[in-house]
Structure formats: C-alpha cells, structure tokens
Amino acid sequence: MPKHHRDRLEQDGVTRLMVTVDPSHCLLIYPMPEWLEIEQKLMSAPNTDPRIRTMQRLYVGYATEVEFDVNGRILLPAALREYAGIKKKTVLIGQGKKCELWSEESFEAASEAWPEDIADVDLASTPDVIQTLSL
C-alpha cells in the first residue's frame, strides 16, 4: 500500500481493511468502517431477488479482513489473487472511500476501453448529481 494511502488511513485511525472482489475482476479495498456500512446495507436487502443474492454472495462471500504488516503491506489470500489474476505487478487506484487493486495486465486492458465507455454515456440517464458535475 503506498505510503500516502497508509498515512491517510492511519490519520483516520484505520488499521483494518476489508478486501473483496468486483465483477470487473479487480479487488476492492475498503477501510473497515466503510465496509461495515456497505455490508449492513447489502445484507439488509431482500435476498429473494436473485440479483441481490448474487451481489451478497460475491461481495460478502469473498470479503476478507486484512491488516498492514510492519512494512505497510497487506497479505492477499490466494482466492482473491486468483480471482483478480494477480501474479506480480499490480495497479492501485483510489476511488474515493475505497481503492481498486488490479493486475497490471487486467488494468491495461480494461482502462483502454474507459474513454470510449464514458463518451457513450447518455448524461440524461445519469443521476442528477452526475449531470450537475463540472469537470
């Protein structure tokens, strides 16, 4: 974990993280307080809807608590590394209250499509908060 991310987490008193999978085949890394809110919302949703049950299985089922070692690293279980295709090189990108951890190969492949994906977005169909952004 890069030092500036660790320092920010330590300033906020965060020592534990939760790592889970994302359908994009990257890993999501949450500070524990953020994860607890997400988990509570996910598990309070009615699991009679197959889409919600799948989300619960994916996000909560793979969720694994990790802590920093003395060198600021986190140990990822094999199941998470395999899901994300992580072998050696990785890319960590901040996403507000979480980070995404990608295998370098997956990140390069996925990120190539992002400019086209965003160009195809119909702003009228996005939430109001996005429509009013000035970037």
Helices and strands as residue ranges (DSSP letters): H 3-11, E 16-21, E 27-31, H 32-44, H 50-55, I 56-60, H 61-62, E 64-67, H 78-84, E 90-95, E 98-103, H 104-119, G 123-125, H 128-131
